[in-house]
Amino acid sequence: MKHSHDFVENYDGLLGFGLDRETDEKTITCYLQKFSDDELLKVLIKRLTNDELEEIFAMITRMMKNHFSEPEYHQYFLKEED
């Protein structure tokens, strides 16, 4: 299996935003892992508008372009092996 969602399965700390950077990072990690759950997305994806789909795609693409080098993109997002 190439993908994992271990953090959300094991984290038992505070979920909240705006308290401090560490809690914000852990909250976003949990939210993203929960959001990408197959069962959740099966329900949600059909309810999203075309604009919402485009917005999500654009935001994720922009963040990857801003924060990943080309090799990192291939390693971490595409899960390509050398």
C-alpha positions as CSV (number, residue, x, y, z in Angstrom):
1,M,0.0,0.0,0.0
2,K,1.5,3.3,-1.0
3,H,-0.8,5.7,0.9
4,S,-1.3,6.0,4.7
5,H,-3.5,7.8,7.1
6,D,-1.8,6.8,10.4
7,F,-1.7,10.2,12.1
8,V,-5.5,10.5,12.3
9,E,-5.8,6.9,13.6
10,N,-3.4,7.5,16.5
11,Y,-3.7,11.2,17.4
12,D,-5.7,11.8,20.6
13,G,-4.8,15.5,21.2
14,L,-6.7,18.7,20.9
15,L,-8.4,19.5,17.6
16,G,-8.7,23.2,17.2
17,F,-7.4,26.1,15.2
18,G,-5.7,29.3,16.3
19,L,-4.2,28.3,19.6
20,D,-0.7,27.7,18.4
21,R,1.2,26.5,15.3
22,E,1.7,22.9,16.6
23,T,-2.0,22.4,17.3
24,D,-2.9,24.1,14.0
25,E,-0.6,21.7,12.1
26,K,-2.0,18.6,13.9
27,T,-5.6,19.8,13.3
28,I,-5.0,20.3,9.6
29,T,-3.3,16.9,9.4
30,C,-6.4,15.3,11.0
31,Y,-8.9,17.2,8.9
32,L,-7.1,16.4,5.6
33,Q,-6.8,12.7,6.5
34,K,-10.5,12.6,7.5
35,F,-11.5,14.5,4.4
36,S,-9.7,12.1,2.1
37,D,-11.3,9.1,3.6
38,D,-12.8,6.9,0.8
39,E,-16.2,6.6,2.4
40,L,-16.5,10.3,3.1
41,L,-15.4,11.3,-0.4
42,K,-17.8,8.9,-2.0
43,V,-20.7,10.8,-0.4
44,L,-19.2,14.3,-0.8
45,I,-17.7,14.3,-4.3
46,K,-21.1,14.0,-6.0
47,R,-22.4,17.0,-4.0
48,L,-19.6,19.4,-4.8
49,T,-20.3,22.0,-7.5
50,N,-18.0,22.3,-10.6
51,D,-16.7,25.5,-9.0
52,E,-15.9,23.7,-5.7
53,L,-14.1,20.9,-7.6
54,E,-12.1,23.4,-9.5
55,E,-11.3,25.4,-6.3
56,I,-10.0,22.3,-4.5
57,F,-7.9,21.2,-7.5
58,A,-6.4,24.7,-7.9
59,M,-5.6,25.1,-4.2
60,I,-3.9,21.7,-3.9
61,T,-2.0,22.2,-7.2
62,R,-0.9,25.7,-6.1
63,M,0.4,24.5,-2.7
64,M,2.3,21.7,-4.3
65,K,3.9,24.0,-6.8
66,N,4.8,26.5,-4.0
67,H,6.2,24.0,-1.5
68,F,7.5,21.0,-3.4
69,S,10.5,20.6,-5.7
70,E,9.9,18.5,-8.8
71,P,11.6,15.5,-7.2
72,E,9.5,15.9,-4.0
73,Y,6.4,16.0,-6.1
74,H,7.3,12.7,-7.7
75,Q,8.3,11.1,-4.5
76,Y,5.6,12.3,-2.1
77,F,2.6,12.9,-4.3
78,L,3.0,10.6,-7.2
79,K,4.7,7.9,-5.0
80,E,7.2,7.1,-7.7
81,E,10.2,5.1,-6.8
82,D,13.6,5.8,-8.2
